[in-house]
Amino acid sequence: PSQILPPLLLLAALGPAAPCSHQPNATRFVCTEPTLSTFPSGLPPATLAVSVEFTALAALLPTALAGLPRLQELHLSSNRLAALPETLLHPVPTLRVLDLTGNLLADLPAGIFASTGHLQHLVLRENRLRELQPAWFRHLPRLQWLDLAANALTEVPPAVFRPLRSLRSLDLSHNRLASLAPGALAGLRALERLDLEGNRLGTLPPSAFAPAPALRLLFLQENELRALPDGVFAPLRHLHVLDLARNRLRALELPPGPALDLDISGNPWVCECPLLALLRQAAPRLAATRDTLCASPAHRRGQEVAAVSRAGDTGC
């Protein structure tokens, strides 16, 4: 449920990969030749989309994209890139989509995106990034989709995303985040989807989500959350999906607003009045009810939380 795909891209309907030779009048170039080690040159100036993926490409020259002034999409996933030249993207100011999934990038030059103000989709998942640099995001006012999943990030610096006023989806899942700074989401007033699945979060600041009141989908499953601050979800009046599965929670907080799709399975719930009354009042649509069990008190241990909350003899 946490995978929501970005809008269809130009290359999505290309069908089988073309051989690694370009047609003189083509606007799309695709190469998935495993032995390719240098970026193709001589592509037509009218090229709109380039896909060089699943190759042995380990380096790019600063001039690799020179002569492609109309380029809108660049797909470089599943190569062996460990570094990028700082001026790589200067020749492609109209770039809208950049996909660097599955490379070996441990860092990026500070000014790598300084000339790509039209960028809307940036995918950096499955690399080796350890730190987020504020400079990366200073010139991306139109960015809507940022995927940083499956890196080695240990923190989100306060206000690092502040310039991203158009961002709608942020994926930080499967990193090494042990905490979230109070201002980590500052500036993200348009954000609708936030994925923090599979980190090491043990707690959340009470104001964690206040900067992102437009959130509709929030994924916090598979962390180490033991408690939720009072009112932590109170600013999220538009939230439709909340996933808290497989944490260590014993008590629950819920957002206000419309009926909620809620997964709270795999937590050691205390099935007493605070939890039972909250569920009865909010009436969320519970997922995985068979795995949403009471851990205490003893006489309810192992019972389904949903069934207990519906029972009329709880005394709550």
Long-range contacts (C-beta under 8 A, 24 or more apart in sequence): 1-219, 1-241, 1-243, 1-263, 2-173, 2-195, 2-197, 2-217, 2-219, 2-221, 2-243, 4-169, 4-193, 4-217, 6-121, 6-145, 6-169, 9-49, 9-73, 9-97, 9-121, 10-48, 10-49, 10-72, 10-73, 10-97, 11-49, 11-51, 11-73, 11-75, 14-51, 17-51, 22-47, 31-55, 39-64, 43-67, 43-68, 45-69, 45-70, 46-70, 47-71, 48-72, 48-73, 49-73, 49-74, 49-75, 50-74, 50-75, 51-75, 52-76, 52-79, 53-77, 53-78, 53-79, 54-78, 54-79, 55-79, 56-80, 57-81, 58-82, 59-83, 60-84, 60-85, 60-88, 61-85, 62-86, 62-87, 62-88, 63-91, 64-88, 65-89, 65-91, 65-92, 66-91, 67-91, 68-92, 69-93, 69-94, 70-94, 71-95, 72-96, 72-97, 73-97, 73-98, 74-98, 74-99, 75-99, 76-100, 76-103, 77-101, 77-102, 77-103, 77-123, 78-102, 78-103, 79-103, 80-104, 81-105, 82-106, 83-107, 84-108, 84-109, 84-112, 85-109, 86-110, 86-111, 86-112, 88-112, 89-113, 89-115, 89-116, 90-115, 92-116, 93-117, 93-118, 94-118, 95-119, 96-120, 96-121, 97-121, 98-122, 98-123, 99-123, 100-124, 100-127, 101-125, 101-126, 101-127, 101-147, 102-126, 102-127, 103-127, 104-128, 105-129, 106-130, 107-131, 107-133, 108-133, 108-136, 110-135, 110-136, 111-135, 112-136, 113-137, 113-139, 113-140, 114-138, 114-139, 115-139, 116-140, 117-141, 117-142, 118-142, 119-143, 120-144, 120-145, 121-145, 122-146, 122-147, 123-147, 124-148, 124-151, 125-149, 125-150, 125-151, 125-171, 126-150, 126-151, 127-151, 128-152, 129-153, 130-154, 131-155, 132-156, 132-157, 132-160, 133-160, 134-159, 134-160, 137-161, 137-162, 137-163, 137-164, 138-163, 139-163, 140-164, 141-165, 141-166, 142-166, 143-167, 144-168, 144-169, 145-169, 146-170, 146-171, 147-171, 148-172, 148-175, 149-173, 149-174, 149-175, 149-195, 150-174, 150-175, 151-175, 152-176, 153-177, 154-178, 155-179, 155-181, 156-180, 156-181, 156-184, 157-181, 157-184, 158-182, 158-183, 158-184, 158-186, 159-183, 159-186, 159-187, 160-184, 161-185, 161-186, 161-187, 161-188, 162-186, 162-187, 163-187, 164-188, 165-189, 165-190, 166-190, 167-191, 168-192, 168-193, 169-193, 170-194, 170-195, 171-195, 172-196, 172-199, 173-197, 173-198, 173-199, 173-219, 174-198, 174-199, 175-199, 176-200, 177-201, 178-202, 179-203, 180-204, 180-205, 180-208, 181-205, 182-207, 182-208, 183-211, 184-208, 185-209, 185-211, 185-212, 186-211, 187-211, 188-212, 189-213, 189-214, 190-214, 191-215, 192-216, 192-217, 193-217, 193-218, 194-218, 194-219, 195-219, 196-220, 196-223, 197-221, 197-222, 197-223, 197-243, 198-222, 198-223, 199-223, 200-224, 201-225, 202-226, 203-227, 203-229, 204-228, 204-229, 204-232, 205-229, 206-230, 206-231, 206-232, 208-232, 209-233, 209-235, 209-236, 210-235, 212-236, 213-237, 213-238, 214-238, 215-239, 216-240, 216-241, 217-241, 218-242, 218-243, 219-243, 220-244, 220-247, 221-245, 221-246, 221-247, 221-263, 222-246, 222-247, 223-247, 224-248, 225-249, 226-250, 227-251, 228-252, 228-253, 229-253, 242-284, 245-287, 245-288, 245-291, 250-295, 250-296, 251-275, 252-278, 252-279, 254-278, 254-282, 254-284, 259-283, 259-284, 259-285, 260-284, 260-285, 261-285, 261-287, 262-286, 262-287, 263-287, 263-288, 264-292, 264-305, 265-289, 265-291, 265-292, 266-291, 266-292, 267-292, 268-295, 268-296, 269-293, 269-294, 269-295, 269-305, 270-294, 270-295, 270-296, 270-297, 271-295, 271-296, 271-297, 271-300, 271-303, 271-305, 271-308, 271-309, 272-297, 272-316, 273-314, 273-315, 273-316, 275-305, 275-309, 276-308, 276-309, 276-314, 276-316, 277-316, 279-305, 279-306, 279-309, 280-309, 280-310, 280-316
